[in-house]
Amino acid sequence: MTLKTSMRSMKKTLVLIAVATGLALTAQPALAAGGAKHPRSGGFSFEGPFGTFDQAQLQRGYKVYREVCASCHGMDLMYFRTLAEPGGPFYDPHQENPAANRFVKVLAAEVQVPDIDSETGEAIMRDAVAADRFPNPYPNATAAAAGNGGAMPPDLSVMAKARHDGANYIYSLLSGYGEPPAGLEIRPGQYYNPYMAGDLTPFVAEGAHVPPGGFIAMPQPLMDGQVTYDDGSAETIDQYSKDVAAFIAWASDPKQVQRKQAGLGVLIFLFLFAGVTYVSYRRLWKGIAH
């Protein structure tokens, strides 16, 4: 093969690559038709490098989770004792051992967990203790899917980490249910939510406006007045959504505040160390000609 032929072949290859790239870029808007709405801000206190969790909000969020969400969603990575650890919803600075926290003991005892009788070997149900994990509402994934029309409810242990803009996304999704747009074809067992990722192009008439959002198998789980708050907070869908989103965000990273504080301490140390190093450098080289 001559050099001229090789150059001509290379040019053809580059042209084909350019055409393929152009087609891919042109196709992107069609694939992203509709899209999900950007999550609304919940104004959470723990956002930002210096943010901390509001303990009262975490307590309300736990109550919403336990009375509403726990009937379908598990938190397999969460232990009751974690609720009493520093930064947790029921942390007591006067109680050094989280597993001995009296309030957490009471909360755990309200829940039944499966166990094995040590004498007979038979399966039994007993009151949970602080060392137990949060119980899963279903024995296995198959049962979870069968009980929810074929869609298995996801575990919420790290849901805020698994979704972009975690807490704001959960808050927006839970409070974002509404009447579906006119002309949108909705199948049985599906519900429209503008904050759910998806492409609704196949479910509207050809050439019609594609609404944002997608379908979700979970119907609106929250209603005004559904959960009673003891601190006088508003008992509304919006408040419930914020509180349970904050709780899920904390459960996804219980050590978040401690890490922020440790990181700030490290930055302060490095700043001071850099200052001391610079002063030492100036003193050592003072008067020495370069």
Helices and strands as residue ranges (DSSP letters): H 3-31, H 55-67, G 69-71, G 80-84, G 98-100, H 102-109, E 112-116, E 123-127, H 141-146, H 159-162, H 166-175, E 191-193, G 201-203, E 214-216, H 237-252, H 256-284
